Amino acid sequence: MSEHGDKIDAGDRTGIENAIAALKEAVKGDDADDIQSKTQALAQASMKLGEAMYKAQQAGAEGSEPEGEAKKDDNVVDAEFSEVDDDKKKGAA
């Protein structure tokens, strides 16, 4: 939340913070069903943050070079080679 919380609106951020607080309170008790319920509620609320992060990442990627293209390297040497058999070299000498 502290790193990406600004990517969502205040209502969604408040919903996530409330879900976190509710889960922290539920963990203090022994009711496994309540903890599970609060965990699910937090997961649902945090999906908005995940969506916002994904959209921001996609928007940033549109301005950069495509992933499939490699950067040009000026030190690349294009050469041909042929394999020489050591036995043939000894017989030719």
Contacts in CASP RR format, 6 or more apart in sequence:
PFRMAT RR
TARGET T0000
AUTHOR 0000-0000-0000
METHOD contacts of the structure
MODEL  1
MSEHGDKIDAGDRTGIENAIAALKEAVKGDDADDIQSKTQALAQASMKLG
EAMYKAQQAGAEGSEPEGEAKKDDNVVDAEFSEVDDDKKKGAA
1 13 0 8 1.000
1 16 0 8 1.000
1 17 0 8 1.000
1 20 0 8 1.000
1 49 0 8 1.000
4 49 0 8 1.000
4 50 0 8 1.000
4 52 0 8 1.000
4 53 0 8 1.000
5 13 0 8 1.000
5 49 0 8 1.000
7 49 0 8 1.000
7 52 0 8 1.000
7 53 0 8 1.000
7 56 0 8 1.000
8 16 0 8 1.000
8 48 0 8 1.000
8 49 0 8 1.000
8 52 0 8 1.000
12 45 0 8 1.000
12 48 0 8 1.000
12 49 0 8 1.000
15 45 0 8 1.000
16 42 0 8 1.000
16 45 0 8 1.000
16 46 0 8 1.000
16 48 0 8 1.000
16 49 0 8 1.000
18 45 0 8 1.000
19 38 0 8 1.000
19 41 0 8 1.000
19 42 0 8 1.000
19 44 0 8 1.000
19 45 0 8 1.000
19 46 0 8 1.000
20 42 0 8 1.000
22 38 0 8 1.000
22 41 0 8 1.000
22 42 0 8 1.000
23 35 0 8 1.000
23 38 0 8 1.000
23 39 0 8 1.000
23 41 0 8 1.000
23 42 0 8 1.000
25 38 0 8 1.000
26 34 0 8 1.000
26 35 0 8 1.000
26 37 0 8 1.000
26 38 0 8 1.000
27 35 0 8 1.000
29 35 0 8 1.000
65 71 0 8 1.000
END
